[in-house]
Amino acid sequence: MKRPLYEASTQYKNWRYSPERLSQIRTTMNEAAVGVIRKTFEAYEPGSSSNVSFVNAHEEHLLVTFYVHKISQLCGHFRFPEEVEATATSYLKRFYLKNTVMDWHPKNVMLTALFLATKTTNNPISLDAYASHIPNTVASDVLDLEFLVSQSLAFEFAVWHAHRALWGIWLDIQNLPDSPPDIAQTQSSIYDSALGHVRAARLTDAEFIYTPSQIALACISLVAPALAKKWLESKANITIPENQTDIPPRPSAAALSASIEAIESIITETGKVPNVEAVREVDRRLRTCKNPEKVVGTKAYLARKAEAEKKAEEKRNKKAEGQKTNGAGDVDPFGDPLAEPVKPGLVDYDDDDDDD
């Protein structure tokens, strides 16, 4: 049976969850991070962790959502296209399904995610130009986390977006039999408003739970329910030839309606920028519960750095010793030099077969 193209994507295979699973992932990761950081505090200053107020999973998610909004502001500053903004947003949200804000602050990860998105969407900007337009930022701030972000994304950079699905549905609506010929001009506000809802959806978990086309249809339904219903009916009325048995079955109208209503609720209830004062409070507490191994200058940071340098030195010495043992120290890695070819002379003076 043929599968829709989207179902062959890494997004469909690896980045889709139920709401319960998302909550479980965040809670488990937060609890594990708190346990590790508490032990680190105790290892260097016994009893110090008792005075630390750790952030919980909900507060971590609140901070990440705030910086998703900051990506939108940065994209407006650079005048990046919609594709870059949507991709960077997905990268940031995916990163924090594998990492905690107590290890890596969203402010720093956001800059790297956005720069990475400019490259993966083929909208590149030079690193110097990018960093110079962001206050208190140097090139190393962006590049230092690039491999970590890529690794957390499992190097799966392609993202399927609801705004592209929305454009496709809008073109379809214009071609419905009873649509006015000038609908694109006279009712363009429908598309613009729906796009606003798509942008609001980026502040939510909708992309982890539903397909881009479902989100796009829900955004149109929020603006023009009758138009969305008419488009949906036009698709339901398409007859499938009996000999085409490889087409997957359609979801029932009831199931699809339930999904659309659920997405609408998610967007209207959670598709909002977090309260700034609440975010500041989380950020203030984060300064005291941040993993000390990630804070430059702390005892834990210096100890970990020294340990890493020691391991790197041992690895270099072991490699050098292996080369010495194998006699590889004096061997040219590119092989022996090539011998000069012997050029034959015009006259062979060693020819003893002269005639008498």
N, C-alpha and C positions, 0 to 999 in steps of 0.2 A: 504494500500500500504506500502511495506517495505521502510524504510528510511535508507539511508547510516548511518553507525555507527557514523561518524563525526557529523552528524546533531543532534544526541542525546546528544552531549557534551555541557558543559557549555560555552565553547569557542564559539561554533556556536550560541548559544542562547543569550549570554550576552556580547560578546566582538567583535562583527562585526558591522562595521559602513560604511557609505558612506563617501567619501572624504569631502563632504560639512558638514556632521554631525560632523566629527572630528574637522574641523575648527571651527564650531560653539561651540562645547564643550570647546575647549581651549580658545577661545575668551571670552566666557561668564564667565568662571572660572577666567580668568585673570582680567577682569573688576570688578568682584565681590570682588576678593582679594584686588585689588587696593583700592576699596571703603572702605573696612573694615580697612585696614592698614592706610589709610589716616585719618580716624576717630580716630584711636588709637593714631597716632602722635599728632593730634590736642587736644585730651583729656588731654594729659600730658604736651605738649608744644605747645600752640596755635600759629598758623602761621608757624610751622616748616615744614609742608608737602609741602609748596609752593616751597621749594628748593630741593625737592626729585625728582629724575628722575627715575620713575618706569619702570621696564622691561615690554615689551609687550609679547603677546602670542607667536609670532615668536621667540623672544629671549629666552623665557622659553624653547621652543622646541629645540632650538639650543644647549642649555646647557645640556638638558637631553640626546640628541643624542651623545654629546661628552662623557658623562659618560657611555653610552651604549658601546662605543668603549673601555673605561677603563675596563669594565667587561671582555672583550676579553683578554686584557693584563693581568689582574689578574688571569684569568683561565689558561693562558699560564704559569704563575709563579707557580701556584699550580698543574699544569698538570691535571686539571679537564677534564673529558670527554665532548664531544660535547653537550650532553644532558643537563649538568649543565649550560653551557654557554648560550645555547638557552633559557632555562627556566628562568634563572636570568634576561636575557635581556627582556623577555616578562613581567616579574614581574615589572621591573623598568618602562617600558613604560605604563603598565596598571595603576601603582600607580599614574602617573602624568596625568591620565585622570580623577582622583578624587581629586588631590591635586595640590598645586602650589609650585614652587621652592622658593617663598618668605616666605613660612612657613617652608619647609623642604628642605634642600640643597641636591642635587643629590649625592654628594660625600658621605654623611652619609647613605642615603637610599640605594645606590648601595651596600655598604658593607653588609647591612642587607638582601637585596634581594638575593645576591649571597650565603650567608650563609644559608638562608631559602631554596634556590634551591638545595643545597647539601643534605638537609634532604628529601625534597619532591621527589627527583629523586633517593633516596636510594644510595647516594654517600657521606655518612656522614664524617665529620672531627670534631675533638674536638674543642670546642670554644677557649680554650687556645692556641692550635696550630694554629688556624686560625688567631686570633688576634695578636699573637706574630710575624707572618710573614708579617704584614702590619705596616709600620712605623706610629708612633704617634697614635696607636689604642689600646684601652683596651677592655676587654670583654663587659663592659657596653655600649660602643658605638654601639655594634652590637645588643645586646639584648633589649636596651631601645626602639627601633623602631619596634621590631619584631611583636608585637600585632597590631600596627598601620598599618604596611604593610599588614599583613594577613587580617585585617579588610577591608582595601581598595581593596583587591583582592576578597572581599566577601567570603573568605576562599575557593576559587575555584583555587586549586593548579595545577590541571592537565592541561597540555598544549600540543597541537598537533603541531608538528614541520615540517617544510619543508624539513629539512635534512633527516628525516626518509622517507618521501615520495620520495625524490630523490633516496635513496638507493633502494626502491621498484621498481621504474621505471627503474633504471639501471639494476636490475636483470631481469626485464621483457624484456628489450632490448636484453640482452644476449640470451634470448630464442626465439627471433623472427626467423621465418623459414630461412631467408636468411642472418642471422648474422654469421660472421666468428666464428668458435669454440673458437678461442683464443682472442676474442674481449676484454675480461676483462684484458688481459695482454698487447696486442698491442695498445689498445686505452684507456688505463686507464687515460690518461691525460684529456679525455673528462669529466670523472666523477670528477676528481680533480678540473678542471676549473669551472665546474658547482657548485661544493661545495663552491668554492670561491665566486660565485655570490649569493649563498644562504646566506653566511655570510654577504655579503654586504647588502642583503635585510633586515637584522636585524636592519640596521641603518635607515630604511624607515618605512612607515605606511602600507606596503603591507600586513602584517599578520592581520591587522584590517579590510581589505577590501576584500581580496581573500582567498581561501582555500589553505592549505598546498600543495596539489597536483598541483594546478594551478601554484603556485610559483615555485615548483620544475620543472615542465614542461617548464616554461618560462626560468629558469636558464639553462636547457639543450639546449633550442632553441637558447640562446645567444651564445652557444659554437658550437653546431652542429645542425643547423636548419633542415637539411634534415633528420637527425636521429630522431629528435623530431617529425617531420611530419610523418615519417614512423611508429613510435610507435603509434601515434594518429590514423592513418589510420587502424592499426591492431585492435584497440579497436572499431572503428566504424564499422568494417566488421564482428564483432561477432553477430551472429543472436540470437535473443531472441525467445524462444519457445512461440507459441501462447497461450498456457495454463498458462503461467506465467504472469499474469496481475498485479502482485503486485510489479513489478520492475518499479521504477520511470523513466520518460522519459529522454532521453539524451538531453543535450543542443545542439543547432544547431552548425554546424561547423563554421559558421560566428560569432556567439556569442562567441564561445570558442577562436577563433582566435583574436577577438577584445580584450578579456581579457588578453590573452598571450602578445599581443603587448603593452597593457597598463602597465602590470607588468614589461616588459622589459624596458619601458621608465622610470618607477619609479626607478628601480634599477640603470640604467645607469646615471640618472640625479640627484638622491638624495641619492644613496647608497654610500656616501663618508663621510669620517671623517671631521667634521667642521673645519674651519680655526682656528688655535690655538689663534691667535691674536684677532679674533672676540669673541671667547669664553672668553678670559681674560677680554675683555672690559665689557661683560655682567656680569661676575663674580665680577668685580670691582664695578659696579653700584649696584649689588645685595647686597653688604655690606651696602649700604646706605638706601635701600628700603626694607630690610628684616623686617618681622613682629616683632616689638619690644617685643611683648609678648613671642616670642621664643628665645630672646637674653638674656642669663643669665646676671643678674646684672642691667638691665634697670629698670626704675620705673614701666613700664608696666608689666615686668616679675615678679617683686617682688609683685606688687599689685595682679596679677592673682594668684600667688603662695599662698599669704596670704588668698585670697578668697577661694581657693580650700581647704586649711587647715582648715579654719573656717567651711566650709560645712561638711568636714569629721568629725570634732569634734562634730558638731551639730547632725550628723547622729549617732555617737557613743553614745552621751548622750541620744538621743531619744530611742535608742535600750536598753540602760541600764535602763532607766526609765520604759520602757515597761516591762522588765523582773522583775523589782522590784514591779510594780503594779500587775502583774500576779502571784507574789510569786514564780517566777522561779529562784530567786537568790539562794535559799537554796536547790533546787532540783537537784539531780544528773542527768545529761543529759543521762546517760547510764542506768537509772532505779534503783530500790531498790536492795540492795545486796541480793544474793540468800541465803536462809536458809540452814543450814547444815542438810542433811538428817539423820533421826533417824535410827541407825543400830540396828536391833533386836538382843537380846542376845540369847545365846544358851539355857538358861533356863528361863522360865517365872515364876518369883517368886510371881506374883500377882494372880496366878491361885488359886481360892478358891474352885475349884471343886474336891478337893482331896477325894479319897475314904476312908471311915472309916475302 
